[in-house]
Amino acid sequence: DGGITQSPKYLFRKEGQNVTLSCEQNLNHDAMYWYRQDPGQGLRLIYYSQIVNDFQKGDIAEGYSVSREKKESFPLTVTSAQKNPTAFYLCASSASNTGELFFGEGSRLTVL
Amino acid sequence: GEDVEQSLFLSVREGDSSVINCTYTDSSSTYLYWYKQEPGAGLQLLTYIFSNMDMKQDQRLTVLLNKKDKHLSLRIADTQTGDSAIYFCAEIPQLSGGSYIPTFGRGTSLIVHP
């Protein structure tokens, strides 16, 4: 079935460590997005990519990095520079003709 | 810049209708969406409306769009306990070059009680 797969579902990290969250889609979508969700704050855009080998910062990119080497994949690295990384992270993709977003099931990162 | 506003909570009795409201600011928005998020899961598209429409009905769901006031609402008829979730309003204006940068509201937590 077509869709977006995020992994891992749950991740624990010690302070000072970098972690990478995986996002893979087989929908043949050009655009992919990473959002952070905190209680009561809705979705905040971290990075987005409209095409392979190109990506742009969203509203809260500091402390995060991404790559888009393949159309299907858009991994997010949470670096040690991110001061408050504990959150629920959502990946999404969209087709270029409608803008409708399809979401993965999310990854919950907890920093110990 | 773009901003989407929603109330944070709504509590209704099972069987009643629920109305979730949203205001947006970008008049260039072509598509307006409602997403549903259940606990610990991603967002699922519930319904959408094109900006050239005033109303869209899909089974228990009715979407109303007032473009003049930039107001969008989602009505759920005969609300059930399974409708308890967070509902997000989103506008997705089309930028030049065909890019879409979605803007989401903070989400409305719908609580359905017996």
Interface residues (C-beta under 8 A of the other chain):
Chain A: I4 Q6 A31 Y33 Y35 G40 Q41 G42 L43 L45 Y48 Q50 L90 A92 S94 S96 T98 G99 E100 L101 F102 F103 G104 E105 G106 R108
Chain B: L8 T30 Y31 Y33 Y35 G40 A41 G42 L43 Q44 L45 Y48 F88 A90 I92 Q94 G98 S99 Y100 I101 P102 F104 G105 R106 G107
